[in-house]
Amino acid sequence: MTDHWLDDAGPIVRPYTLTRGRTRGSGTSFDLLATVVAIRSPKDDLPPEHELIMEACRSPASVAEMASATGLPVGVIRVLVGDLRDSGLVAVRPPTPIAALPRESVLREVLTGLKGL
């Protein structure tokens, strides 16, 4: 979390105030491993939390990575990313399904081949 949200006793602004009491964003939900990327710049000024998220996803980043980079709770990130997605500022891509990933045996063969070079 950024320093202006903290004092000696802890957070000054509670997470539910950042999301206006919402616990879920509008539209379809997304996974912690979903990739978020900024697709256009905002025309108007954004609240500071939205700006943090836009900065964090200038290059593709997962929802979990954005929570770590911004210091905001994952639940807050999900709601605010949903807002940005609804505004057309970011794109959210689901994680690659496990079935589409290469099998472990293929990766081991590639590693063995690389070691042989």
Buried (B, 14 or more C-beta within 10 A) or exposed (E): BEEEBEEEEEEEEEBBEBBEEBEEBEEEEBEBEBBBEBEEEBEEEBEEBBEBBBEBBEEEBBBBBBBBBBEBBBBBBBBBBBBBBEBEBBBBEEBEEEEEEEEEEEEEEEEEEEEEE
